[in-house]
Amino acid sequence: MNPRPYVGRFAPSPTGPLHFGSLIAAVASYLDARCHHGQWLIRMEDLDKPREVPGAADDILRTLEAYGFEWDGPVLYQSQRDEAYQATLDTLIEKDLVYPCNCSRREVADIAHAGLEGPVYPGLCRHGLSRERKTRAWRFKTDVAHLVFKDEIQGMFDHRIQRDIGDFVLKRADGLFAYQLAVVVDDAEQGITHVVRGADLLNSTSRQILLQFSLKLATPSYAHVPLAGTADGDKLSKQTHAEPITADNAVEMLWQAMQFLGMAPPKYLRKESLPDLWTWGLNHWELDKVPKQQMIELQ
Ligand code: GLU
């Protein structure tokens, strides 16, 4: 069987400007794609309109450009993909793999046990809606006890998905499609063969693989790079007020991102041009050198 040609991607959410944490995922996915002579696509994950910061999507693209990233093809915007997400949800409805749910958060929280990402839905609506209420979410029937997968950096995982995640939401009661559904539909649509992204998404990976199985879609290979952590052990993010990265110190930031990814770039390159640093990076990228840690505290 011929392996599919490499297609990688970077999928930022426009909830704020790029910061060092997101730069690491961008650099790792870019270098891995280019070193495999693959394509590198950008997908703007602007699904969650209420969380979006106006202007952030353009700002992210301009910053990537200023850092010397070159992407293939047009940017895919999730905000324009509702039809595709609905069609996939309809397929899952036909296959009886999802069900509507009109429980409130409160009702769930009162009786659910704690899981990996909050309360595990106890299945109240699995056999029919249990109360009169118009708005409803759609949940996936998680009937798999264990899901085992290999991460190319972090190793093997055995997720007890039924116990720790439960029946997860694919479409929210407010009509927004959930990240888990959108990412699977779009990775398939864009023909993504290799996902390289931050380790905060390790827990999501088993849900995505489960959806791919259910929809008979190919599963890409997954590699989760360590997150940049603050001194308090939190992930560097918009919530922890990570500084935006700017064009004027692109060489230094890129050098530090390469250093973070285990590449040991020589010191003199801190003073050289962006193209010189990229050339060095393309010649020295090795996925095996990326630290096998889920978070590394920044000094
Ligand atoms: N949009 C997600 C983020 O910015 C990344 C999703 C993914 O790579 O699957 O954290």
Boltz pocket constraint, residues with backbone or C-beta under 6 A from the ligand:
constraints:
  - pocket:
      binder: B
      contacts: [[A, 10], [A, 11], [A, 12], [A, 13], [A, 45], [A, 183], [A, 196], [A, 197], [A, 198], [A, 201]]
      max_distance: 6.0
